[in-house]
């Protein structure tokens, strides 16, 4: 992916750039949880900061699924030092790739989602991507 190459060119691996993970089944939050688990970390993510395109939001609402835990092909999660975030975000944006900071990995084992109203909740992805259930239900109902 172009963004992975740009991140590697822009930041020093193992110092500023720690990890990258493409978003597939389980969506953005599932990918973050996988990274945290693999690293023995937790995370704190502000769900309101995760961009969800209008089309994705509309389809998610139509099928009653959460876009943050549904297939997120074409997206990538990158773990970078806090001091390097803006440098990478700006480089990606200069190349026409939208990028935002949505949270941090923490030494705590907790996976925390911050809400729009300031509250927080524990997050644990169960490994079931709701996309597939919606997909097969749509097929059974004759949607093509």
Secondary structure, 3 states (H helix, E strand, C coil): CHHHHHHHHHCCECCCEEEEEEECCCHHHHHHHHHHHHHCCEEEEEHHHCCCCHHHHHHHHHHCCCHHHCCCCCEEEEEECHHHHHHHHHHHHHCCCCCCCCEEEECCCCEEEECCCCCEEECCCCCCCHHHHHHHHHHHCCCC
